[in-house]
Amino acid sequence: MTTAAGFERNYYGVKQPQGFPGMPEGWFTEWETRVASDDATKLFALVHRKRDVAVKRVLVLVHGFGEHAGRYLHFPHYLDACGSGVDAVFAYDQRGHGRSEGLRGDVDRFDSLADDLEGMLRHVETKFPGAEIHLLGHSLGGHVALRFGFLHPGLPLKSFQVSAPYLALHKEPPLPLRGVAAVLSKTWKTLSLSTDVDASVLSRDDRVVENYSSDRLNHGRMTPRFYASMTAAQKDTLARREGFGYPGLAVHVPLADRLVNTPVTLAFFERLDLPGKRLFEYPDFRHEPMNEIGKEAFFENLSAVVSGAAPGGRS
C-alpha cells in the first residue's frame, strides 16, 4: 500500500469536472493493489478515508463498463454533506479496467467479476474490522453486484444498492451483429472491438461528458467472449425471482437513461421477491445519477439508505 499527497493529480491522472468538489477537509486517499479472488490478476483500489478516525462505516463502490474508480472522487464530499456517517469509501478498478490488470473489456467468465467483488468485500471486512459495510454498484457494476447477491450470500453487508444496473441495452445491436459476436466468441474470443458509446448518454452536464471523453483511463473496448458471457449472465439474472441473499435492496433508476433499458430494470425490480426492497426514480436523469445536474437528490437517497434513515422511494 502507498499513501501519497496530491495522489489524484500526480499518480492517478484524474481530473474532476469543473464545478465538482474534491476531497473534503480531513479526508485523504490511499491506493493499493489486491490479487483477484480466483487467479493472479492484480486489481487496483482507491481508499478515501477520514484522517485520524476509526472507520465505523465504509461504502464499497463498483464502477460501470469502460470507466474506473477515479470517476467517483466526489463521493466523500456529497456523503459528508448528506450526513451519511460514512468514514471511508473503497473503490476498485474491475479487471480489464482502469489501472487493474487484464485485457481491456475482457473476461473469460462474467461471474469472475462477482467473485472479485466477494474478494474485495472480504478484504474490506479485514481492513476495517467491526465497521459497517455498505455496497453500491453502478451500471455494469450494478449487474455485477446483483450477481454477487445471488451467488455469494451471507456476507455482513449493512445495505445493498445498485444504480442503473446493466441488465439490457436501451437499444440492442442488430441481430446480424449479435450473430457475428456469437461466432467470434467461439473462434476469436479476445478480439478487441469498439463499443462506440456516445458519452452524451451519461449526463446532461456537458462538463461530465467532456471529462469522460478526455479521460485516458476510460475505454470503449469489449471482446466477443465478454459480450457472450455478459448476455448469458443477464438472461440468467432476469429469469430469477428469488434467492437474492441480502434483504433491503435499493435500486436507483434514471428514467431518461439512453444506455440501459429502463423498462427491463423496472420489470426485474417488480418481479423480485425480496422483503424491504426500495426503488428510487429520477425522471430527468440520464445514465449516471451521481454525475447528473441535480445529483444531490441521488446522494440524499443513497445516504438515507446507508444511515438507516427512513428513505423515500417505493417498495
N, C-alpha and C positions, 0 to 999 in steps of 0.2 A: 504494500500500500504506500502511496505517496500523497503528501499534502503539499499544496503549492499556493502561494499568494498569487493573485491575478490569474488563477488557474483557467477560468473560462476563456480569457482572451489569449493567453500565451500558449497553453498546451492544446486545448480542445479546438481552438479556432472558431468559436461560435460567437455570433453577434446577435443580440436581442433586436427585434424590430424596433424602429424608432417609436418612442412612446410607451414601450413595455418596461415595467420595473425590473431592476436587478435584484440581487440577494438582499434581504432585509438586514438591518443593523443587528449585529450579534450572531449572524449565521456565517458559516464558512463551508467550503467544498473540499471533499476528498475524492480521489479516484482510486480504483483498484481493479484488478483482473481476477476472475474466478474461472476455474476449469469447469466446463459444462458437465451436467449430471451423467451423461451416458457415453461420453467419449472425451478426447483430449482437446476439444475446441475451447479456446480461451475467449471468455466473454468480458467485455469492458463495462464497468459500472461507475456511476456518479453517486456520491452520497453527500447531500446537503443537510447540514445539521446545525443546531444551536450550539454555540460555544459555551463550555463550562457548565453544561446542564446534563443531568442523567436523562437519557431518552426514555420517555414513557409512552410515546405514541408515534408510530412511523407509518408513512404511506409509501407503498411499493407501486411503481409505475411501469406499465408495459406499453411500449410505443407501437405505432402503426407501421404499415409496409412502406419501405423505402426511406424512412426517416431514422431518427436516433434520439437518444436520451437527452442530448443537449438542447433539444427544442422545448424542453419543459423547465427551463431555468427560472421562469416566473412563478412557478407553483408555490415556493415558500412565501413570497410576498402576499399572494392572494389568500393562502391558507392562514397566514398570520392575521391578515385584515379581517377575515371572516370568523375569527375565533375558533378555529378547528381544534386547537390544542395539539397540533402535530409538531413534534420536536425534530423530526428527521424525514427527509424524502430520499428514497432509494430508487434510482432509475438505471436500467442497464440496456445496453445495445443488444438486441437479439442477434443470433448467429446470422452471418451474411449481411449485417447492417452496421453502419457507423464504424466504430473502431474495434468491433469484435471480429474474430476470425471467421473465415468461411467465404465461399464464392458468393458474390452479391446476388441477393434474391434467389437463393438456392437452399433446399433442404431435401434430404433423401426420404424423410418421413415427417409429415406435418406435425404429428404429435410429439416429435422431438422438441418442438418449441414449448409444448406444455410440460414436458419433462424438465426442460431448462428452467421454467418458471418454478416448478416444485423445488428444484435445487437452490434457486435463488431465495425462495421464501424460507427454506431451512437454514440457509446461511444468515439471513436477516434475523431469524429467531435466535441463532447463536450469537450474532454480533451485538444484538440489543436484548439481552436476557430479561424476561419479565415485561417487556414492552408490548403494548397492543399493536397488532399488525393489521393494516388496512390495505386493500388492494384496489387498484384502478387499471383497467386495460382499455386502450383506445383503438378502434378500427380493427386492423389485423390483430393487434394486442388484445382487443376485446374478445375476438373469437378464440385466441389462444387462452385467455383467462377462462372462458366458458368451457373449453376442452379440459383445462386443468380442473375445473369444478366438477365435471362429470367423471374424470379419470383418476383424480387424486383427492378423494375426500379425507376429511379428518384433521387437517392442519388447523392450528388455533388462530383462525382469522376472525377479527372483530367485525369487519364489514367487507363487502364484496360489491364492487361497482364496475360497470362497463359503459363505454361511450361509443355510440355509432358502430356497434360490432359488425365486422365484415362477414356477414352471413350470405350475401349475394350482392352482385354488382347492380348499380342503378340501371345500367344498360349492358347486357351480356354481349360478349363477342359474337360475331356471326357464326352460324353453325359450321360452315366450311373451315373457318379458322379454328374452332374448337376441335374439329376432326383432325386437322393437321397437328394441333398440340397433343392430342391423344396418341397419334402415331409417333411423334417425336419423343414423347415421354417414355417410349419403349426402345427407340432407336438412337436418339441423340439427346440423352436425358439432361445434360448440363449445358446445352446451347443457351447462351445468354441473349434474351430477346427484350426489346423495349416494350414497356407498358404504356408509354405515350400518354401520361396523365397530365391534364391541364391543371396547373396549380391554382387557377381561379376557383376551382370547385371546393377548395379548402376553407375559404373565408371571404367575407365581403370587405375585409380590411386589406387594402392594397399593400400596406406595409408588410403584412404576413406573407402575401403572395410573392412580393419581391424578395423577401428574405429567404423564403423556401427555395425559390428558383436559383438564387446565388449561393446557396449553402453547399459547399463541396462535399459534405458528408452525406447528403441525400443522394439517392439513386432511383432510377426508373427501370430496373432490370429484373427479369424473372425467367427462371429456367422452366422447360416443359414439365420436369418431374415435380417441381414445386407447385405448378399450376394444377397438375393432375392430383397430387396428394391433397392440396388445399381444397379443391372442389369435392373430392371424396369425403373429406372431413366435414365440409359444410353440409353435404347431404345427410351425413350421419347425425350431426348436431340438430338439424331441422326436424329429423324424424323422432327425436327424443322428447318425451312429455314429462318424464320423472327421472329420479336418480341423481339430481343435482345435489352435491354433497355439502352445500353451505346455505343456511337459511338467510332470508332477507336480502336477496339480490336486488340491487338498484340499477336500472337501465336508463341511460341518458340518450335521448333520440332527437337530433336536429331534423326538423321536419322539411327543411329546404335542401336537404342533402342530395347532391347530384353525383355522388360517388358510390355509396352503398344503397341498397334497395330498402327504403324505409318501411314500406308495407310488409315486406318479409320479416323484418325485425319486430314490428308490432304484432304480427301474427304469431311469431315464436313466443313473444312475451305472454300473449293471451293464453296460449296452449300450455305453457309450462306450469306444472302442478308444483307450486312451491309456496310455503307459508311466508307471509311478510314481504313478498316481492313488491317493488315500487317502480313506477315509471315516471320519468321527468321528460316533458316535451318542450322543445324550443322552436316556436313557429317559424321564425325568420332566419334561423341559423343554418349555415352550410355545414360541411363535414366536421370541422374542428370546433366544438363549442367552447373549448378552453382558449381559443385564439380568435374568437368572433367579436364583432362590435356588440357590446353588451354582455361580454363573458362573465361579468360579475354575478349574473344570475346562475350560471353553471357552478361557479365556485361557492356560492352560498348554499346551493343544494348539496354539492359534494361535501362541504364542511358540516352541514347539518347531519348528514348520514354518519360521517366519521365521528362527530362529537356526541352522537346519540340524541340530539335534539329532535323534536317531532318535525319531520320534513313535510313539504307539500307533496305534489305529485299524486298519482293514483295507484291503487293496488290492483 
